[in-house]
Amino acid sequence: MNFISISKQFSFLLFFLIFFSIKGQNYLEKDSPEANGMSTEKLLNLNSVMHSYVDNKDISAIQTAIVKNGKIIHFDSYGYSDISEKDKLDENDIFRIASMTKPIVSLGLMILYEEGKFKLDDPVYKYIPEFKNLTVKTRKKNKPLKNDVKIIDLLRHSAGFSFKGPDDYRKVISMTLKKYTQDAIKTPLMYEPGTQWRYSSSTDIVGYLIEILSGLRLDHFLKTRLFDPIGMEDTFFELPKLNNHRLTTLYIKESEGNLVSFDNKSNSPFTENVVLFNGSGGLLSTTNDYLKFCQMLLNGGTFNNAKIITSKTIELMKEDHSIGLKYKKLVFGKKKGFGLGFEVVKESDTKFGSKGTFGWGGMFGTYFRIDPVENMVFIYMTQSFETYKLKLAEKFRTLVYSAIVK
């Protein structure tokens, strides 16, 4: 064997080792709470309180996680992914993340913003001609818009659209994003764009804009530009068949107090051929995957040696873009606002967290917050419509901050 042949073999081996070394970094290491300024005793108390909701049969299961200083210092799973089958909730089980889809899709559009594909104040009709000559609903009759719908209106929920729930999406599940968008704007808008903040389905239109501006289907764009680079291997709109057994059952609580399956692996539309890539709430994910997404944001746009977006754009997304909009104070008060895809804390508060904390939740019982001051991410995942009634987010958030050692 000559020197050139040996050199080639050595080069290939070096490449192989480097490639798998880099590839193997798409995870978060574990560390002790105390090494990162948190109390194990207080986190055990957090577990006890969260477990009580399962024990009291308010919810079927709960998974909680905290990342501090880039290390997982808490991860707990409790309850059943499916009660009837007595399947215990596993660390890698898959959840419908509902409106926690919105921050992901919003970030996807802002990747294209960085590439100069559009400006935030651009009228949407510049890219979707059907947005020209829309009407707005008034007390007496429908009238032509005074303000065009701008791209920023879609991102901050000031475009005039209404909120849609799971039953609404099941009616249009066979539509493409293009057809869905065309149908959505046949109905007059609820209010003049740029004047009010009303939580809505506008992130679906954000998803369609991504398709137009990138030339890719939304699922393909997110996979190639976000999920694959940072190692989000279990985040998708359509559940791969081989992962059916990992889908956590979604429960609804009847008036008698019983938990009844609303959506499970045997009847879920997520297991079928998904056509409508619902940017407002259509993604499935795991706690581990969503932690990677959050850590990437906390890192200023980088994770797994991949640069997804710049810290400058993330800071722009974290600004309060709801200032001056009607209903804003009613929804957020003075200490919070809304950026481009998530809620932001404007003043430090024991109830909401440090100034600059941002995040969102989902109606199926998912929740996350990112606190740059504490260098911390915290998440819970369950599959229930009851979490708002239970004020689970408020309780969880309080317990997380109480575990920080002063």
C-alpha positions as CSV (number, residue, x, y, z in Angstrom):
1,M,0.0,0.0,0.0
2,N,1.6,3.3,-1.1
3,F,1.6,6.6,0.9
4,I,-1.2,8.2,-1.2
5,S,-3.5,5.3,-0.5
6,I,-2.7,5.5,3.3
7,S,-3.2,9.2,3.2
8,K,-6.6,8.9,1.6
9,Q,-7.7,6.3,4.1
10,F,-6.5,8.5,7.0
11,S,-8.4,11.5,5.5
12,F,-11.6,9.5,5.2
13,L,-11.3,8.2,8.8
14,L,-10.7,11.8,10.1
15,F,-13.8,13.0,8.1
16,F,-15.8,10.1,9.5
17,L,-14.8,10.9,13.1
18,I,-15.4,14.6,12.7
19,F,-18.8,14.1,11.0
20,F,-20.2,11.8,13.7
21,S,-18.7,14.0,16.4
22,I,-20.6,17.0,15.0
23,K,-23.7,15.0,14.3
24,G,-23.6,13.6,17.9
25,Q,-23.8,17.1,19.4
26,N,-27.5,17.5,18.6
27,Y,-28.5,16.9,22.2
28,L,-28.4,18.7,25.5
29,E,-26.2,17.3,28.2
30,K,-27.5,16.6,31.7
31,D,-26.2,18.2,34.9
32,S,-27.2,18.5,38.5
33,P,-29.5,21.3,39.7
34,E,-27.1,22.5,42.4
35,A,-24.3,22.9,39.9
36,N,-26.6,25.4,38.1
37,G,-28.0,27.3,41.0
38,M,-31.2,25.3,41.5
39,S,-32.5,23.2,44.4
40,T,-33.1,19.5,44.0
41,E,-35.4,19.6,47.0
42,K,-37.6,22.3,45.4
43,L,-37.7,20.4,42.1
44,L,-38.9,17.3,43.9
45,N,-41.7,19.5,45.2
46,L,-42.4,20.7,41.7
47,N,-42.7,17.0,40.7
48,S,-45.1,16.4,43.6
49,V,-47.4,19.2,42.6
50,M,-47.4,18.4,38.9
51,H,-48.0,14.7,39.7
52,S,-51.0,15.6,41.8
53,Y,-52.9,16.8,38.8
54,V,-52.5,13.3,37.3
55,D,-53.3,11.6,40.6
56,N,-56.5,13.7,40.9
57,K,-57.4,12.6,37.4
58,D,-57.5,16.2,36.1
59,I,-55.0,15.2,33.3
60,S,-53.7,11.8,32.1
61,A,-49.9,12.6,32.2
62,I,-47.4,15.4,32.6
63,Q,-43.8,15.8,31.4
64,T,-41.7,18.7,32.7
65,A,-38.2,19.8,31.8
66,I,-35.8,22.6,32.7
67,V,-32.6,23.6,30.9
68,K,-30.2,25.9,32.8
69,N,-26.9,27.2,31.4
70,G,-27.4,24.9,28.4
71,K,-27.7,21.7,30.5
72,I,-30.8,19.7,31.3
73,I,-31.1,19.9,35.1
74,H,-34.6,18.5,35.4
75,F,-36.7,16.1,33.3
76,D,-39.7,14.2,34.6
77,S,-42.4,12.1,33.1
78,Y,-45.5,10.9,35.0
79,G,-48.8,9.3,34.1
80,Y,-50.0,7.4,31.1
81,S,-49.6,8.2,27.4
82,D,-52.8,6.2,27.0
83,I,-54.9,5.4,30.1
84,S,-56.9,2.5,28.6
85,E,-53.7,0.7,27.4
86,K,-51.8,1.5,30.7
87,D,-48.9,2.9,28.6
88,K,-46.6,4.9,30.9
89,L,-45.5,8.2,29.5
90,D,-42.1,7.9,28.0
91,E,-39.4,10.6,27.7
92,N,-39.6,10.3,23.9
93,D,-43.4,10.2,23.5
94,I,-44.9,12.6,20.9
95,F,-47.3,15.4,21.6
96,R,-49.6,17.6,19.6
97,I,-48.0,21.0,20.4
98,A,-50.9,23.0,19.0
99,S,-50.1,26.8,19.1
100,M,-46.5,26.1,20.0
101,T,-46.3,25.6,16.3
102,K,-46.7,29.4,15.8
103,P,-43.2,30.4,17.1
104,I,-41.6,27.8,14.9
105,V,-43.5,28.9,11.7
106,S,-42.9,32.6,12.6
107,L,-39.2,31.9,12.9
108,G,-39.3,30.2,9.5
109,L,-40.7,33.3,7.9
110,M,-38.1,35.5,9.6
111,I,-35.3,33.3,8.2
112,L,-36.6,34.5,4.8
113,Y,-36.8,38.1,6.1
114,E,-33.1,37.9,6.8
115,E,-32.5,36.8,3.2
116,G,-34.2,40.0,2.0
117,K,-37.3,38.2,0.6
118,F,-39.7,40.7,2.1
119,K,-40.1,43.7,4.5
120,L,-42.3,43.5,7.5
121,D,-44.4,46.5,6.3
122,D,-45.0,45.0,2.9
123,P,-48.7,44.5,2.0
124,V,-49.5,40.8,1.9
125,Y,-51.1,41.3,-1.6
126,K,-47.6,41.9,-3.0
127,Y,-47.1,38.2,-2.6
128,I,-50.6,36.9,-2.4
129,P,-52.7,38.9,-4.9
130,E,-56.0,37.6,-3.4
131,F,-55.3,40.0,-0.5
132,K,-56.1,43.0,-2.7
133,N,-59.5,44.6,-2.2
134,L,-60.5,42.8,0.9
135,T,-63.5,43.9,3.0
136,V,-64.1,44.4,6.7
137,K,-67.2,43.5,8.7
138,T,-69.0,46.5,10.3
139,R,-72.3,46.8,12.2
140,K,-74.4,47.7,9.1
141,K,-72.5,46.3,6.1
142,N,-69.2,45.1,4.8
143,K,-66.8,47.9,3.7
144,P,-63.6,48.0,1.7
145,L,-60.4,48.1,3.9
146,K,-58.8,51.4,4.7
147,N,-55.6,49.6,5.7
148,D,-53.9,46.8,3.7
149,V,-53.0,43.7,5.6
150,K,-49.2,43.8,6.2
151,I,-46.9,40.9,6.8
152,I,-46.2,42.2,10.4
153,D,-50.0,42.0,11.0
154,L,-49.9,38.3,10.3
155,L,-47.0,37.7,12.7
156,R,-48.4,39.8,15.6
157,H,-52.1,38.9,15.2
158,S,-53.4,42.3,14.0
159,A,-54.6,41.2,10.5
160,G,-58.3,40.9,11.2
161,F,-58.7,37.1,11.3
162,S,-60.6,35.1,13.8
163,F,-59.4,32.2,16.0
164,K,-59.9,28.6,14.8
165,G,-60.2,25.6,17.1
166,P,-59.5,21.9,16.3
167,D,-63.0,21.2,15.0
168,D,-62.6,24.1,12.5
169,Y,-59.4,22.6,11.1
170,R,-60.9,19.1,10.8
171,K,-63.4,20.6,8.4
172,V,-60.7,21.9,6.0
173,I,-58.0,19.2,6.6
174,S,-58.0,18.1,2.9
175,M,-57.1,21.6,1.7
176,T,-53.7,22.8,0.7
177,L,-52.4,26.0,2.3
178,K,-53.1,27.9,-1.0
179,K,-56.8,26.8,-1.1
180,Y,-57.1,27.3,2.7
181,T,-55.8,30.9,2.3
182,Q,-58.1,31.7,-0.7
183,D,-61.1,30.4,1.3
184,A,-60.1,32.3,4.5
185,I,-60.1,35.7,2.8
186,K,-63.5,35.2,1.2
187,T,-65.0,36.1,4.6
188,P,-64.8,39.8,5.6
189,L,-62.2,40.5,8.2
190,M,-63.3,41.1,11.7
191,Y,-61.7,44.5,12.1
192,E,-59.4,47.0,10.3
193,P,-55.9,45.6,10.0
194,G,-53.2,47.1,12.2
195,T,-55.7,48.4,14.8
196,Q,-56.4,45.6,17.2
197,W,-54.6,42.6,18.8
198,R,-56.8,39.5,18.5
199,Y,-55.4,36.0,18.7
200,S,-56.1,34.3,15.4
201,S,-55.3,31.8,12.7
202,S,-53.1,34.3,10.8
203,T,-50.0,32.1,11.2
204,D,-51.6,29.7,8.7
205,I,-51.1,32.5,6.2
206,V,-47.5,32.9,7.4
207,G,-47.0,29.3,6.4
208,Y,-48.4,29.9,3.0
209,L,-46.1,32.9,2.6
210,I,-43.1,30.7,3.4
211,E,-44.2,28.4,0.6
212,I,-44.4,31.3,-1.9
213,L,-41.2,33.0,-0.9
214,S,-39.1,29.8,-0.6
215,G,-40.6,27.7,-3.4
216,L,-40.8,24.8,-1.0
217,R,-43.7,23.1,0.8
218,L,-43.9,24.3,4.4
219,D,-43.0,20.9,5.8
220,H,-40.0,20.6,3.6
221,F,-38.8,24.1,4.3
222,L,-39.0,23.6,8.1
223,K,-37.3,20.3,7.8
224,T,-34.3,21.5,5.7
225,R,-33.9,24.9,7.3
226,L,-34.6,24.2,10.9
227,F,-35.4,20.7,12.1
228,D,-32.5,18.8,10.4
229,P,-29.8,21.3,11.2
230,I,-30.5,21.4,14.9
231,G,-31.5,17.8,15.3
232,M,-35.2,18.0,15.8
233,E,-35.8,14.5,14.5
234,D,-39.3,14.0,16.0
235,T,-41.1,17.2,14.8
236,F,-43.5,16.9,11.9
237,F,-47.0,17.6,10.6
238,E,-47.7,14.0,9.7
239,L,-46.7,11.2,12.1
240,P,-44.5,8.6,10.4
241,K,-46.1,5.1,10.6
242,L,-43.2,3.7,12.6
243,N,-43.8,6.3,15.3
244,N,-47.6,5.7,15.8
245,H,-47.0,3.9,19.1
246,R,-45.3,7.0,20.5
247,L,-48.3,9.4,20.0
248,T,-49.7,10.5,23.3
249,T,-53.5,10.4,23.6
250,L,-55.4,13.7,23.8
251,Y,-58.1,13.8,26.5
252,I,-61.2,15.9,27.1
253,K,-62.8,15.9,30.6
254,E,-66.5,15.2,30.7
255,S,-69.0,17.0,33.0
256,E,-69.0,13.8,35.2
257,G,-65.2,14.2,35.6
258,N,-64.1,11.3,33.4
259,L,-61.2,11.7,31.0
260,V,-62.3,10.6,27.6
261,S,-60.1,10.2,24.5
262,F,-60.5,13.0,22.0
263,D,-57.7,12.0,19.6
264,N,-55.5,8.9,19.8
265,K,-53.2,6.9,17.6
266,S,-56.1,4.8,16.2
267,N,-58.2,7.7,15.0
268,S,-55.9,10.8,14.8
269,P,-55.8,12.8,11.6
270,F,-52.1,13.3,12.3
271,T,-51.6,9.6,11.3
272,E,-53.2,10.1,7.9
273,N,-51.9,11.8,4.7
274,V,-51.7,15.4,6.0
275,V,-52.3,17.9,3.3
276,L,-53.0,21.1,5.3
277,F,-49.8,22.2,7.0
278,N,-51.5,24.2,9.7
279,G,-49.0,26.8,10.8
280,S,-51.1,27.9,13.7
281,G,-51.2,24.6,15.4
282,G,-50.5,21.5,13.3
283,L,-47.1,20.3,14.4
284,L,-46.2,17.2,16.5
285,S,-43.1,17.2,18.6
286,T,-41.3,15.9,21.7
287,T,-40.1,17.7,24.8
288,N,-36.5,17.0,23.8
289,D,-37.0,18.4,20.3
290,Y,-38.7,21.6,21.6
291,L,-35.9,22.1,24.1
292,K,-33.5,22.2,21.2
293,F,-35.6,24.8,19.4
294,C,-35.8,26.9,22.6
295,Q,-32.1,26.6,23.3
296,M,-31.3,27.7,19.8
297,L,-33.3,30.9,20.4
298,L,-31.6,31.4,23.8
299,N,-28.2,30.9,22.1
300,G,-29.0,33.7,19.7
301,G,-29.9,31.5,16.7
302,T,-27.3,28.7,16.9
303,F,-27.5,25.1,18.0
304,N,-25.7,21.9,17.0
305,N,-23.0,24.0,15.2
306,A,-25.8,25.3,12.9
307,K,-26.6,29.0,12.5
308,I,-30.3,29.2,11.9
309,I,-30.9,32.9,12.3
310,T,-29.0,35.9,13.7
311,S,-29.4,37.2,17.2
312,K,-30.4,40.6,15.8
313,T,-33.5,39.1,14.1
314,I,-34.4,37.2,17.3
315,E,-34.2,40.5,19.2
316,L,-36.5,42.0,16.7
317,M,-39.0,39.1,17.2
318,K,-38.8,39.7,21.0
319,E,-39.8,43.4,20.8
320,D,-43.3,44.3,21.8
321,H,-45.1,44.8,18.5
322,S,-48.5,45.1,20.0
323,I,-48.0,48.7,21.3
324,G,-50.9,50.9,20.2
325,L,-53.2,48.1,19.3
326,K,-56.7,48.0,20.8
327,Y,-57.3,45.2,23.4
328,K,-53.5,44.9,23.9
329,K,-53.7,46.0,27.6
330,L,-56.8,43.8,28.2
331,V,-54.8,40.7,27.1
332,F,-51.3,41.5,28.4
333,G,-51.4,44.3,30.9
334,K,-48.5,46.7,31.2
335,K,-45.9,44.1,32.1
336,K,-46.3,41.9,29.0
337,G,-46.6,42.4,25.3
338,F,-46.5,40.4,22.0
339,G,-43.7,40.1,19.6
340,L,-43.5,38.2,16.3
341,G,-44.7,34.8,17.3
342,F,-44.7,34.8,21.1
343,E,-45.5,36.7,24.3
344,V,-42.8,38.8,25.9
345,V,-42.3,40.0,29.5
346,K,-41.5,43.7,29.6
347,E,-40.9,44.2,33.3
348,S,-39.5,41.7,35.8
349,D,-42.3,40.3,37.9
350,T,-42.5,37.4,40.3
351,K,-45.7,36.2,38.5
352,F,-44.3,36.3,34.9
353,G,-40.5,36.0,35.3
354,S,-37.5,38.1,34.4
355,K,-37.7,41.0,32.0
356,G,-37.1,39.7,28.4
357,T,-38.6,36.2,29.1
358,F,-40.6,35.0,26.1
359,G,-42.7,32.0,25.1
360,W,-46.2,30.7,24.4
361,G,-48.4,27.7,25.0
362,G,-50.9,25.4,23.2
363,M,-54.5,24.6,23.9
364,F,-53.8,20.9,24.1
365,G,-51.7,21.4,27.2
366,T,-48.2,22.5,26.1
367,Y,-46.2,25.4,27.4
368,F,-42.7,26.9,27.2
369,R,-40.8,29.9,28.4
370,I,-37.2,31.2,27.7
371,D,-35.6,33.4,30.3
372,P,-32.4,35.1,29.0
373,V,-31.6,36.6,32.4
374,E,-31.6,33.2,34.2
375,N,-30.2,31.5,31.0
376,M,-33.1,29.1,31.4
377,V,-35.7,27.2,29.4
378,F,-38.6,25.5,31.0
379,I,-41.4,23.4,29.4
380,Y,-44.3,21.2,30.2
381,M,-46.1,18.9,27.9
382,T,-49.5,17.1,28.5
383,Q,-52.5,16.4,26.3
384,S,-55.5,18.0,27.8
385,F,-58.0,20.8,27.3
386,E,-58.0,21.4,31.1
387,T,-54.7,23.2,31.7
388,Y,-56.2,26.7,31.4
389,K,-58.9,26.0,33.9
390,L,-56.3,24.4,36.2
391,K,-54.0,27.4,35.8
392,L,-51.3,24.9,35.3
393,A,-48.9,27.3,33.5
394,E,-49.0,29.8,36.4
395,K,-48.4,27.1,39.0
396,F,-45.6,25.5,37.0
397,R,-43.8,28.8,36.4
398,T,-44.0,29.8,40.1
399,L,-42.5,26.4,41.1
400,V,-39.7,26.7,38.6
401,Y,-38.6,30.2,39.9
402,S,-39.0,29.1,43.5
403,A,-36.4,26.4,42.8
404,I,-33.7,29.0,41.9
405,V,-31.2,29.3,44.8
406,K,-30.8,33.0,45.6
